[in-house]
Amino acid sequence: MFCRNCGTQMGEDAKFCPRCGAPVSSPQQETFQDATQQDAAQQERIPQGDMSQGAPWQGNTQQAPVWPKKSRGGRKKVIIPVAVAAAVGVVGIGAFAIRGTYFFQSKFSSPGDHYRFVEQTYIEQCVADLEKDGDHSVDSLIMDIQIEEAGLAMLGITGYPEQSAADGLNDLEIRMQSGEEGDLSGASLGLYTSDGENLVSANAVVDQENRKMYIQVPELSQGYLMIDSETFDSMGGNAIGSLTASSPDNADLAAIISTYTDIFLDYAVDVERKDTVISADSVEQEAVVFDVSVGGTQFQDMLTEMLTAMQEDEALEECINYWGDYITFTESYQYGGYYTDEYSSGYSYEEFKNNLKQLTDEVASDDSFKTAELKMEVWVDSSGEIIGRNVTISDGAMTMPLFGYKIARNNGIYGFEFVFGDKEDAYGSYIQIAGGGVERNGIADGTFTLETDGQTVAEIEMSDYNIKSAEDGFLNGTFKLSTDTDPSLAGLALEITIGSYEGSLTESFSVLSNDVPVATLNVETSEESDYTPSLPDSTEIYNVMNEADMAAYSESMDLYALEERMRSNEFLDMLFDVYAYY
């Protein structure tokens, strides 16, 4: 054998090279080297000197070393295993990357896993949209009414003195602003002219900490009417504070949706899948349909788990408390402006929770729920988007449709159907909206009919509906409603135009006669407000429950100045005259 360091021939039992002293590698330790490295090593082992005198070993009685030949297959022996390993890695990484994609789910997963992926993706998108939209508050509002030229003609007042009253109405605006500051909340509401002149206004401030309310009409009196704590509580004042301070937002709703859809998906394991064609308003589209069913003990267990979860759901608690306060507030005015236990609906969260616990126990122990079954058809397009859903529930003897919808698209044409209730039940009520139209460059137009109990009650024409902005949570478009069910309404229609943007909303409601505007109500709302509530700094505070205070407040009022101020508008001047006449 030869030394791998200098090429000197050695005995088979040699441990070290007799020439350079390099250790001899064992056959087990020898490895393949890259061809380029072998060439370099060989060049280093060739003795350097005067080649014209012959090689150093010429004349040596020892046999010249036989150098290992450069293997032409050496590079392949290295590259092929590495390439195979890389290919396996790429495939593995690719499979990991696409296992969450709709393509992978649709081609390689079971019907149950495929459906769960589609539904979970849809739910996550809905939740993301809700959280993105946030809590849209209305902190300022401007509203006005415009009598159009066609309206003046229909009223027969064009060119007559009454037209000046209509012009006065067109010049009026209602403006509202609200805000909060610490424990104070309040709002200002006023009647203005279009150039900003204030005719009459009211300012209300709620002091939640001390349970008091202050109201001022500055054009009538500089004094403040005060509602003391006892009266404040009897009028449902605590409910007012709760409504303004703890209103549920979209994050609460998103959390509720996630909680109960997750429970449903845990039980939705009985799933069948097949290719089909979905049809809506005569438009057809290829799709996949999932037949999902939850029945028997699974249905009973699912309901029990949902009802149990509701008892500890903090987001749901926020919503229940809010609506309980709303009912308290509305009932306080329904019964003469005072809220007492005698008229209370008892719609508190604790009572809701107790009723919920009782219902949970009944569902868990009632065997009749074991015969119930929830069935759902879910249509999905080639991109994994849900384009239809039909939900029914049965008790083993009777099946009751709950609701269903379908959306089919084909070459820019779309069809839409929505049904709430059972169309096939001759004795039942249902509501159906059906129709279709065209989609071009993200804008949709269409015509729909509103039907109930077998009769068409209205027709809806939609135009300039912005699909992309709707996906982002902002409604933009025009909708015209008309009906021929009443002959007296022939030719009339209500047209609603909506423009919503980040932090603001504009709406117009126009009455049309043969497509010509007669009168229009314009409403503009915004989340921005310049209003900041503050407690009155005036000593003129009058307790509404104190007879002497109310007499003093009456003395402070200047009714003549208020009437003169309002009569500067022709429309309000006419109203005063009508009031004085009667």
C-alpha positions, 0 to 999 in steps of 0.5 A, a space after each residue: 500500500 502507499 502513503 496517502 500523504 507522500 505516496 511512498 510504498 509501505 508494508 501492509 502492517 506499517 502504522 506510520 509512513 517511513 518517509 514522512 511519518 504520517 499515520 496510516 488510515 484504516 480502511 474503515 476510516 477512508 472516505 470518498 473525496 471530491 474529484 477536485 480535492 483529489 487532484 489538489 492532494 495529488 499535486 501536493 504529493 508530487 515531489 517538486 524539483 528539476 524535472 529534466 533530471 528525471 523523477 525522484 524515484 527514477 533509478 530507485 529499485 522500488 516500484 513506482 507508486 501507482 496513483 489512484 485514478 480519478 473516478 468519473 463517477 465520484 461527483 455523481 456518487 456525492 450529488 445523487 444522494 444530496 439531490 434525493 435528500 433535497 427533493 425529499 426536503 422540498 416535498 416535505 416542506 411543500 406538503 407542510 406549506 399546502 396542508 392548510 390550503 384549500 387545494 390540499 384539503 379538497 384533494 387529499 383530506 377526508 370529507 369531515 376534515 375538508 368541511 371543517 377546514 372550509 367552515 373554520 376558514 369562513 368563521 375566522 374570516 367573519 371574526 376578522 371582519 368583525 374585529 376589523 370593523 370595530 365598534 362604530 359609534 355615532 358621535 355626531 349627526 346631521 339630518 335635513 329634509 329636502 322638498 324637491 321641485 316635483 314635490 312642490 308641483 305635487 303639493 300644488 304650491 309652486 309660485 304660491 306663498 306656501 312655497 316659502 314655507 317649503 323653502 324654509 323646511 329645506 333650509 333646516 338641519 338637525 344636528 346632534 353631538 355626543 361625548 364622554 369625559 370621565 363619569 360624565 356623558 352627554 349630548 347636544 341636540 339642536 335645530 339649525 339653518 343651513 348656514 349654521 345659525 342656531 335656532 333652538 338647542 338642548 344640552 343634557 349631561 349625565 353625572 353617573 357617579 352622583 346619579 344626576 342629570 342636567 338639562 338646559 335649553 339655552 335659548 329659553 333659559 340659562 338655568 339648568 333643570 336637575 334630575 336628582 339621584 332618587 328621580 334619576 334611579 326611578 327613571 332608569 338612570 342607572 340603565 342609561 349609564 350602563 347603556 353608554 358605558 358598557 355597550 357590547 362591541 364587535 369583539 364581544 360578538 366575534 368571541 361569541 361566534 368563535 366559542 359556539 361554532 367551535 363546539 358545533 364543529 367538534 360534533 359535526 363529524 358525520 359529513 358526506 361530500 360530492 361534486 354538484 351544480 348549485 343553481 340560484 335564479 337560473 344561474 348555475 355554477 359547479 360546486 362541492 356540497 357537504 351534507 352535514 348532520 348532527 343527531 341522536 346523542 351527539 345532538 343532545 350532547 352538543 346542545 348541553 355543552 353549548 348551554 353549559 358554555 353560555 353560563 360562563 361566557 363573559 362576552 355573552 354576559 356583556 350582551 345580556 347585561 346591555 339588553 337588560 339595561 335597554 329593556 329597563 330604560 324603555 320600560 321606565 318610559 313605557 310606564 309613565 316615566 318611572 321604573 319600579 319593581 312592579 313593572 320590571 321584566 326582571 331581565 337581569 343576567 342572574 335570572 337569565 343564567 338561572 333560566 339557562 341552567 334550568 334549560 341545560 338540565 332539561 336538555 341533558 335529561 330529556 330523551 326526546 332530544 336524542 331523536 332530534 337531528 340538525 342537518 345542513 347542506 353547505 355549497 363551496 366553490 373551487 376556491 373554497 368559498 362558501 356560496 350556499 347553505 341550507 339548515 333544517 332540524 327534525 324531531 324524528 317525525 317532522 322536518 322544519 327548514 330554518 333558513 337557506 341561501 345560495 349564490 351562483 356566478 357564471 361569466 359575470 352573471 350571478 343569482 341569489 336566493 335567501 329563504 327564512 322559514 318553510 316555503 312548502 308549508 301551506 300554513 306557515 310563514 316565510 320570507 324570500 328574497 330572490 333575484 340576480 344581475 351582473 357583476 363588472 369590475 367589483 360593482 354589482 347591479 341586480 333586481 330582486 323580489 321580496 316574497 312572503 306567503 306566496 305573494 310578491 310584496 316588493 321589488 328591489 333594484 340594486 345599482 352600483 353596489 361595491 362588492 370589495 367595500 362590502 367585504 371590508 365592512 362598508 356598504 356602498 350602493 343604491 337600492 330602490 323599493 317599489 310595490 304594486 300590492 296597493 293601487 294607491 302606491 302605483 308609480 311610487 318608490 323609495 330609493 335609498 343611497 348609502 355611502 359608508 367609509 372609515 368613521 362616517 356614513 351618509 344615507 339618503 332616503 328619497 320618495 320617487 314618483 315615476 322615478 322622479 325625486 319628490 322629497 329626500 331625507 339626508 342623514 350623515 353620521 360620524 364617529 368624530 365629535 367636538 362635544 365634551 360634557 361638563 357639569 353646569 357652573 351656573 348657580 341657576 340649577 332647578 330641581 324638577 321635583 321641587 315645586 319652588 324651583 320649578 316656579 323659579 325656572 318658569 320665571 327665568 324662561 323667555 318664551 317670547 325671545 324663543 318664538 321670535 327666534 324660531 319665526 325667523 324661519 318661514 316653515 317654523 313661522 307657519 307651524 306657529 300660526 297653525 298652532 295658534 289657530 287651533 
